Amino acid sequence: MPSVTYIENNGSEHKVEVAVGLSLMEGAVNNLVPGIDADCGGACACATCHIYVDPEWQSKTGNKTDMEVTMLDFAEAAEETSRLACQIKVTEDLDGLVVRLPIAQF
């Protein structure tokens, strides 16, 4: 199972295994990673699973859809590396992925 490291805004790290086919949001929720609210349950209808993907991993996480870009407009402190964790499906290629969490979710 691929390993993903979620780093909270305060620097706390949560290295967890996430099954292939689950989203990064599901991996965080299933492993009780604090800071991923996931209010819409993965429907890309909110921005409460906002994460930052380290630049070296961006090419492996796929492209943002138009809906994801729209939802990121509602995220606090969104930047170029921002993604919604519900929109990234885990593959074997994401083993070792590092994502960072914003100071707050909206």
N, C-alpha and C positions, 0 to 999 in steps of 0.2 A: 504494500500500500504506500502511495506517495506520502512524503512528510512535508508539512507546511508549517512555517513559523509565522505566527501572528504577533506583532510587536505593538503593545499599547503605547499611547502617547507618553506615558511616564517611563517607558523603557522596559517594562516587564515583558518577557518573552513567553510565548505559549507554543511549544513545538508539539504538533499533533499529527496523527496519521488520518488521512481522509481517503475514503474509498473512491476509486475511479468511477466517474459518472455523477458523483454528487457535486454540488456547487461549493465554492469556497464559503458561502454563507452557511450552508447546511453543515459543513465541516466545523465551522466556528460554533454554531448553535449546539450541535451534537456533543461537542467537547467543552461546553460551558465557557467559551472564551469571552471574557467581558469586553464590552464596547461594540458588539454587533447586535443591534436591537432587532433587525429583521421584522419590522412591524407588518409588512405586507406578505410575509411568508415566501418571498421569492418571486413575486409577480411583476417585478420591475415597476412598481407603482408607488414607490417612496424612495428615499435615499438614506435609509437607516442602516444600511450595510456598506456604507462608503468605506473604501480602503484606498491606500496608495500602493501601487505595484512598483517594486524596485525596477529601475530602468532596464537592467539586464534581463529581466523576465518579460517585458512587455510584448515582445514578438511571439512568445509562446502562449500568451493568454487570449489571443484572438483580438478582433477589432470591436470597438464599441458600436452598438446599434444606435440608430437615431433615437429610439426610446430611452436608451441608457444615457445618452448625451443630454436629453431633455431632463431626465430625473436628476442628473448631476448638477443641473442648475439650482436645485434646491439644497444641495449639500453644502455644509459649512466648510469653508476653506478648500474648495475644490481647486485642483490644479491639473496640469497636463497628465500626471501619472495617476489621477483619480480613476477609480472603477467602482462598480457596484459588485460586491462579492457574489450576489445571486446570479450574476450574468457570466461568471467564469466557471466552466465545468472542469473538474479535475481530470487530468490524464496522467499517464506515466511520465510524460515529458515535464510535468510540473513538480516532480520529486525534488525537494530542496527549496521550493518557492518561499520567498520572504515577502510578506505584506505588512504594511504599517497602518495603524488605526488613527483617525483624527482625534482631536481633543474632545469632540462631542458629535453626536449624530442628531440629525433633524429630520 
